[in-house]
Amino acid sequence: MAGSSQYSTGNTAKLTKTVKDGDGNPLSGATVALTVKNPKGIVTSVSGKTDANGTYTYSYFITKNLRGKFTVTATTTLANYNSSSASTTFNVVK
């Protein structure tokens, strides 16, 4: 997953997941399920399909005055391929 590792409150975190096959070719139409867990333990779940470049992007708004570590997990599925998951974190500092 791509994106910055540090944000400020009141801004938007752009979360991007790119899905490729074993040869590195982008996979369009894959389902990406994202969960974002904020420092208070509240989870936001969204899902969508990858584009022709194998990319799915979600813009997550960071509530003002909510600081700390956020955990993002992406799970991808596509017929005839093994599903996969990846997790990362980002911090909100001010």
Buried (B, 14 or more C-beta within 10 A) or exposed (E): BEBEEEBEBEBEBEBBBBBEEEEEEBBBEBBBBBBBBBEEEEEBEEBBEBBEEBBBBBEBEBEEEBBEEBBBBBBBBBEEEEEEEEEBEBEBEE
